[in-house]
Amino acid sequence: MSTLSGFNLEDMVNVTPPKTGEEPQEPKVEQLMSKLRRLQQGKQILEEELKELKSVCDSLQTELATLQTEAYQLEGIHKEKEELCRKLQFQCEESEQDSVRQLNQNKKSEELLEQYRCVIQEFKLKLRKQRMKFEKQLHQLIEQHKNLHSIFSPERLPDEIQSIESTKSQLISAEQLKLAQLFHLEEELEDVRKQKQLGATAAVAVEQ
């Protein structure tokens, strides 16, 4: 049996056996009372230890229930985080795909814009050459007019002037036509720029 607080239960219960050849002796009342008190003290100690063990057990049960509740809550939070992570990953992949599409579209727009720039530059150069040619022809006509004025009689001068004015009008009409074509090309270029800006704005809105 166990020893509690210095009390040996075997010593409390057992009575000293008689020696060989001796008659058994009746235990004294004082001894019995002393052992009884010791047994009562041992019982009280056992009850106190039992209460303490029960209190510890209850505390452990309460702590276990708390830990199980926390574990359940943490498991729920973990599942929510995983779901949120999957959603964010999906959105990130969509944003990356949209960015790639927008970059490709911007690249095509840049290439088209560069083509329009080249066409406009070539058209402006061509128009400048035509203007220079027109000015040269105009100067030649003026010089011819001066020469004609000295050669022909004043009666023919109005007809020559009218012919020169007609030629001048034709040249001016041709220049106005070229200018109108240039204005149309510039309008198309402006439309391309606006479409590019709208595409960039839409890409920014998708990323946000």
C-alpha positions as CSV (number, residue, x, y, z in Angstrom):
1,M,0.0,0.0,0.0
2,S,1.1,3.5,-0.6
3,T,2.6,5.8,2.1
4,L,0.8,9.2,2.4
5,S,2.3,12.0,4.5
6,G,4.4,9.6,6.6
7,F,1.5,7.2,7.3
8,N,1.9,3.6,6.4
9,L,-1.5,2.0,6.0
10,E,-0.2,-1.5,6.6
11,D,1.2,-0.3,10.0
12,M,-2.2,1.2,10.8
13,V,-4.2,-1.9,10.1
14,N,-1.9,-4.8,11.1
15,V,-1.4,-5.7,14.7
16,T,1.9,-7.0,15.8
17,P,1.8,-10.8,15.6
18,P,2.7,-12.7,18.8
19,K,6.0,-14.5,19.0
20,T,6.2,-18.3,18.7
21,G,5.0,-20.0,21.9
22,E,3.4,-16.9,23.3
23,E,-0.3,-16.3,23.7
24,P,-1.9,-13.7,21.6
25,Q,-2.4,-10.5,23.4
26,E,-5.4,-8.3,23.0
27,P,-4.5,-4.9,21.6
28,K,-4.8,-2.0,23.9
29,V,-7.6,0.5,23.6
30,E,-5.0,3.3,23.3
31,Q,-3.3,1.6,20.4
32,L,-6.5,1.0,18.6
33,M,-7.6,4.6,19.2
34,S,-4.2,5.8,18.0
35,K,-4.4,3.7,14.8
36,L,-8.0,4.8,14.3
37,R,-7.0,8.5,14.4
38,R,-4.2,7.8,12.0
39,L,-6.6,6.0,9.7
40,Q,-9.0,9.0,9.9
41,Q,-6.1,11.3,9.1
42,G,-5.1,9.2,6.2
43,K,-8.7,9.1,4.9
44,Q,-8.8,12.9,5.2
45,I,-5.5,13.2,3.3
46,L,-6.8,10.8,0.6
47,E,-10.1,12.8,0.3
48,E,-8.1,16.1,0.0
49,E,-5.9,14.6,-2.7
50,L,-8.9,13.2,-4.5
51,K,-10.5,16.6,-4.5
52,E,-7.3,18.2,-5.8
53,L,-7.1,15.5,-8.5
54,K,-10.7,16.1,-9.4
55,S,-10.1,19.9,-9.6
56,V,-7.1,19.3,-11.8
57,C,-9.1,17.0,-14.0
58,D,-11.9,19.5,-14.3
59,S,-9.4,22.2,-15.2
60,L,-7.8,20.0,-17.8
61,Q,-11.3,19.1,-19.2
62,T,-12.1,22.8,-19.4
63,E,-8.8,23.6,-21.1
64,L,-9.3,20.7,-23.5
65,A,-12.8,22.1,-24.5
66,T,-11.3,25.6,-24.9
67,L,-8.5,24.2,-27.1
68,Q,-11.0,22.2,-29.2
69,T,-13.1,25.3,-29.7
70,E,-10.0,27.3,-30.7
71,A,-8.9,24.5,-33.0
72,Y,-12.4,24.5,-34.7
73,Q,-12.3,28.3,-35.1
74,L,-8.8,28.2,-36.5
75,E,-9.8,25.5,-38.9
76,G,-12.7,27.7,-40.1
77,I,-10.4,30.7,-40.5
78,H,-7.9,28.6,-42.4
79,K,-10.5,27.4,-44.8
80,E,-11.7,31.1,-45.3
81,K,-8.1,32.1,-46.0
82,E,-7.6,29.3,-48.5
83,E,-10.8,30.3,-50.3
84,L,-9.7,34.0,-50.4
85,C,-6.3,33.0,-51.6
86,R,-7.8,31.0,-54.5
87,K,-10.0,33.9,-55.4
88,L,-7.1,36.3,-55.4
89,Q,-5.0,34.0,-57.4
90,F,-7.8,33.6,-60.0
91,Q,-8.2,37.4,-60.1
92,C,-4.4,37.9,-60.5
93,E,-4.3,35.4,-63.4
94,E,-7.2,37.2,-65.1
95,S,-5.5,40.6,-64.6
96,E,-2.3,39.2,-66.1
97,Q,-4.1,37.9,-69.1
98,D,-5.9,41.2,-69.5
99,S,-2.6,43.0,-69.2
100,V,-1.1,40.8,-71.9
101,R,-4.0,41.4,-74.2
102,Q,-3.9,45.2,-73.6
103,L,-0.1,45.2,-74.3
104,N,-0.7,43.4,-77.6
105,Q,-3.5,45.8,-78.5
106,N,-1.3,48.8,-77.6
107,K,1.5,47.4,-79.7
108,K,-0.7,47.0,-82.7
109,S,-2.1,50.6,-82.1
110,E,1.5,51.9,-81.9
111,E,2.4,50.1,-85.2
112,L,-0.7,51.5,-86.9
113,L,-0.1,55.0,-85.5
114,E,3.5,54.8,-86.8
115,Q,2.2,53.8,-90.2
116,Y,-0.1,56.8,-90.2
117,R,2.7,59.1,-89.2
118,C,4.8,57.9,-92.1
119,V,1.9,58.3,-94.5
120,I,1.3,61.9,-93.2
121,Q,5.0,62.8,-93.4
122,E,5.2,61.5,-96.9
123,F,2.0,63.4,-97.8
124,K,3.3,66.6,-96.3
125,L,6.6,66.2,-98.2
126,K,4.8,65.6,-101.4
127,L,2.5,68.6,-100.7
128,R,5.5,70.8,-100.0
129,K,7.1,69.7,-103.2
130,Q,3.9,70.5,-105.1
131,R,3.7,73.9,-103.4
132,M,7.3,74.7,-104.4
133,K,6.5,73.6,-107.9
134,F,3.4,75.8,-107.9
135,E,5.3,78.8,-106.7
136,K,8.0,78.2,-109.3
137,Q,5.3,78.0,-112.0
138,L,3.6,81.1,-110.6
139,H,6.9,83.0,-110.8
140,Q,7.4,81.7,-114.3
141,L,4.0,82.9,-115.3
142,I,4.6,86.3,-113.7
143,E,7.8,86.6,-115.7
144,Q,6.0,85.4,-118.8
145,H,3.3,88.0,-118.1
146,K,5.9,90.6,-117.9
147,N,7.5,89.5,-121.1
148,L,4.2,89.2,-122.8
149,H,3.3,92.7,-121.7
150,S,6.3,94.0,-123.5
151,I,5.7,91.8,-126.6
152,F,1.9,91.8,-127.1
153,S,-0.4,94.7,-127.6
154,P,-2.5,96.0,-124.7
155,E,-5.6,94.6,-126.5
156,R,-4.5,91.0,-125.9
157,L,-3.4,91.6,-122.4
158,P,-6.8,90.9,-120.7
159,D,-7.0,87.5,-122.4
160,E,-3.5,86.6,-121.2
161,I,-4.3,87.7,-117.7
162,Q,-7.5,85.7,-117.7
163,S,-5.5,82.6,-118.9
164,I,-3.0,83.1,-116.1
165,E,-5.8,83.5,-113.5
166,S,-7.4,80.3,-114.7
167,T,-4.2,78.4,-114.4
168,K,-3.7,79.9,-111.0
169,S,-7.2,78.9,-109.9
170,Q,-6.5,75.3,-111.1
171,L,-3.3,75.1,-109.1
172,I,-5.0,76.6,-106.0
173,S,-7.9,74.0,-106.4
174,A,-5.3,71.2,-106.6
175,E,-3.6,72.5,-103.5
176,Q,-6.9,72.7,-101.6
177,L,-7.7,69.1,-102.6
178,K,-4.4,68.0,-101.2
179,L,-5.0,70.0,-98.0
180,A,-8.4,68.3,-97.6
181,Q,-6.8,64.9,-98.0
182,L,-4.2,65.8,-95.4
183,F,-6.9,67.0,-93.0
184,H,-8.8,63.7,-93.4
185,L,-5.6,61.7,-92.6
186,E,-5.0,63.8,-89.5
187,E,-8.6,63.1,-88.3
188,E,-8.0,59.4,-88.7
189,L,-4.8,59.7,-86.7
190,E,-6.7,61.5,-84.0
191,D,-9.3,58.7,-83.9
192,V,-6.6,56.1,-83.5
193,R,-5.1,58.1,-80.6
194,K,-8.5,58.3,-78.8
195,Q,-9.1,54.6,-79.2
196,K,-5.7,54.0,-77.7
197,Q,-6.4,56.2,-74.7
198,L,-9.8,54.5,-74.2
199,G,-8.1,51.1,-74.2
200,A,-5.5,52.3,-71.7
201,T,-8.3,53.7,-69.4
202,A,-10.2,50.4,-69.6
203,A,-7.1,48.4,-68.7
204,V,-6.5,50.6,-65.6
205,A,-10.1,50.1,-64.5
206,V,-9.8,46.3,-64.8
207,E,-6.6,46.3,-62.7
208,Q,-8.2,48.3,-60.0
